[in-house]
Amino acid sequence: MAVQASESAAPIGTAPAAAPPAARRDRLRFLRNGKTATGLAILGLFVLLAVAGEWLAPYDPSAMSDDVLQPPSWEHPFGTTQTGQDIFSQVLVGTRGVLVVGFVAGFFATLLSVLVGVSSGFLSGIGDEVLSALTNIFLVLPGLPLIIIIASFLPDSGDVIIAVVISLTAWAWGARVLRAQTMSLRGRDYVQAARATGESTWRIIVFEILPNLTAVIASGFVGTVIFAVLSEITLAFIGVADISHWNWGTILFWAQSNQALGQGAWWWFVPAGLCIALLGTALTLINFGIDEFVNPRLRTAVRVRGGARMRVGFTPVARAPRGGAEPAGKAVGARETRETEETSV
């Protein structure tokens, strides 16, 4: 019996149907990734320490005491220096400077890379040539030596100044990647359709190009933050930055200057080194999570209905149950799939 239109049509004014559970789960797939969740948890802990480190520190990080070169104890969890300074307080207070430099430099470098890279990839003619030449110049410049030279001549080498200097030397690689991606997107059908309907250039870039570059931009931001953190710690360790301002590199600078390793004071440099390693690991895990979210070929193996198994970089193949003969059609399909994979490799 035919169904009347009045029965099949939804009543006017009713709320739209809720998204299916599979769609809602897909939206949270990035956060459900084990690498992403672990990285965000570690990064969130460091952000909390950066915000509340000065209130959580039990001592003044610069205050001297009679507890000279004391190993870790309940009174001093990370031990003390040769002047009696509490290393645990230094690590807590120094977290803010590291994260401020990392995220400020990552923001400005990513902003420059988006402006230059997307503009160079979408435009053509003299504008593309000029922006591409500018990117090539900054690509060949040695980043860290240039940062050291600029920072050494600045009268005030604070965290924000160091972050700006790092961002001016770290945007070129991201701009080159975004230029290549934009040149690939500008010839797509939906971009050509937007041009045919009379959309302006800035609307096409903002609403058609940039949404498809979100994952690339996020990955570039995380990579720039890692570079900025390591650059800030390096500048403090070699004494170019202000050594009176506490960060993890400053702790390593004083430990190296006072021969902590020769005196057997391992607690002077190990906590700061572990914090650097943990922060780098957290940012790297987040970067891996972004790559796996964007590229299905990088996703880890998962079980799906029907006995097929998703493998990294391979087409899923249906497997026969254990102890049973494999159907001829499935065997032929699996063999053809393997031959196709070997040919493509």
Disulfide bonds with the S-S distance in Angstrom:
none
